[in-house]
């Protein structure tokens, strides 16, 4: 990688200095087509399953939105499969040796889709907005004390303490840069730009037909001409599993990601000569499935009840029967794919319904005349597929130990409102992303300071632990890798003991695509990147 330092660097200084010349090296990355010229034109229709609540992630982390937000609203950097940062809206950057100063030079000549100039003021506004409003941004930018605009296309961040993960947190889907002139003076969470976005990206928003699709069209004035190659991007919201399979098999959609594809159909789809499976490009996500307990429920506030539930649920059944082996059992909050933070050395709540019954009896929740101890509701994130099937299994398992459980289903937006705004839930069966670092992806779920009703995908349990807060806050600023790992191990042990959520499985992730779709996965962000390089081979 060619670097362009602005002066002589000390040998020990950690520097990340890249220029637009680095873009020429993208063809050396895995997943890029060799020996073929990109084809201009065509429409890529994508099925993402659940309809997202927003199209810009400035104050939200809604699952499927990552595949839409990044195509219009870009970040400072993008990343290869090894998480090496590469230029996007930033062209050069360096990090001071003490980790307390991040300096960026920004791309010049970039226009917002409404014709306004992109400047450092937009970056400064966006980073502050992420820090104040984003469910993960609160932790990601917690140590940023000052944001200095040094010129129209130059900015620096000054930190109170080191944030060793920060340089990896600046992707389009994680830390989007939004137009200050459209957001300033408004609530970023409710700004109308979130549903009809103006960005700097390769695609321009055209329409959102609720319940049907979102349409993006090619940005003819994109800063990285002649990209993008596609004329249109259409996102469909097909939630029915059988319909999802039919759509990709018949060519109604050319790519599907995050949709409900029945695991019983995977072998047949993999055998199709016209379809491909991509398992790379999920390193920025590292998703898990968990059952989160609402501590505001009087029964679930009792740790003995949570332990009993843990003993009543057979995680192997979920992995092997619901996911048909396309998932790994979890005993803690970290996906094994996040290897540098994962530990297998955690307590295990073995599947033992008799033990669960005994604990409930000892806790003072005897069966009544009808065999019921008390009642709960469980809400899965999706009304069909593996989330619902897992919820139905858990309901059956809890019924067997005397906890009468009802599975309620609703669309994705209604689920988010029920759990995070109305707080009208008992157990939420949800998918969560670890992301690339626990401070960014996991802390939000357990940090007491991130209990923010109305803010989605934060501490929905209303879990409060001084020791967990201490461990998370110490790990967030610890520059020594070994010490940081040890802090996260202690954190994992603490939350497994406290059980604000029962971690279930880490599902396998994949993109299914028509083989004519080229360059959909070029780095750790996968299809969550800006999509400028995607084209349809003739």
Buried (B, 14 or more C-beta within 10 A) or exposed (E): EEBEEEEEBEEEEEBBBBBEEBBEEBEEBEBBEEEEEBBBEBEBBBBBBBBBBBBBBBBBBBBBBBBBBBBBBBBBBBBBBEBBBBBBBBBBBBBBEEBBBBBBBBBEEBBBBEEBBBBBBBBBBBBBBBBEBBBBBBBBBBBBEEBEBEEEBBBBBBBEBBBBBBBBBBBBBBBBBBBBBBBEEEEBBEBEBBBEBBBBBBBBBEEBEEEEBBBBBBBEEBBBEEBBBBBBBBBBBBBBBEBBBBBBBEEEBBBBBBBBBBBEBBEEBEEBEEBBEBEBBBBBBBBBBBBBBBBEBEBBEBBBBBBBBBBBBBBEBBBBBBBBEBBBBBBBBBBBBBEEBBBEEBEEBEBBBEBBBBBBBEBEBEBEEEEEBBEBBBBBBBBBBBBBBBBBBBBEBBBEBBBBBEBBBBBBBBBBBBBBEEBEBBBBBBBBBBBBBBBBBBBBBBBBBBBBEEBBBBBBBBBBBEEBBBBBBBBBBBEEEEEBBBBBBBBBBBBBEBBBBBBBBBBBBBBBBBEBBBBBBBBBBBBBBBBBBBBBBE
